[in-house]
Amino acid sequence: MKGSIPWLLLGLGLVGCNESPSAASQIPNVAGMYTGPVTMTVDGTIAGLNAMSLTVTQVGEQVSITGSMLAAGQTVVLPAMNGTVNATGFFTLTSGSWTSEYDALCGNHRLIDGSLTFSDRNAQYVKHEATDFCGSWALTGTLTR
């Protein structure tokens, strides 16, 4: 028994040799449907609690996102977004848009900043934009898969 301990330790040490994770395996699986509440503020005042749904498809680090939001009883289709997700779950937009360009009530929408970060089964959504006639908007929420 005493002589088998060094062999056991050697065997345990060899198990991990040359098994460094590839870059692809470090990318989290974020594919799925995420739903949850999103708080909307206008000029810093809470203007409503909306329901958001995002559908995420993924191939490696490449992700495509479509979605909708229920706001004031109306379903609003969100602009499609394409991008990449890194090992920390942070989404980087490569094509598409965080915001619609224009609507008749508020005029032009200008993105100030936006982020989408995936962690475990959650997606943290944050977007700030300015409008011509409806003030500065913020949408924030945690969606769950």
Buried (B, 14 or more C-beta within 10 A) or exposed (E): EEEEEEEEEEEEEEEEEEEEEEEEEEBBEBBBEBBBEBEBBBEEEEBEEBBBBBBBEBEEBEBBBBBBBEBEEEEBEBEEBEBBBBEEBBBEBEEBBBBBEEBEEBEBBEEEEBBBBBEEEBBBBBBBBBBEEBBBBBBBBBBEB
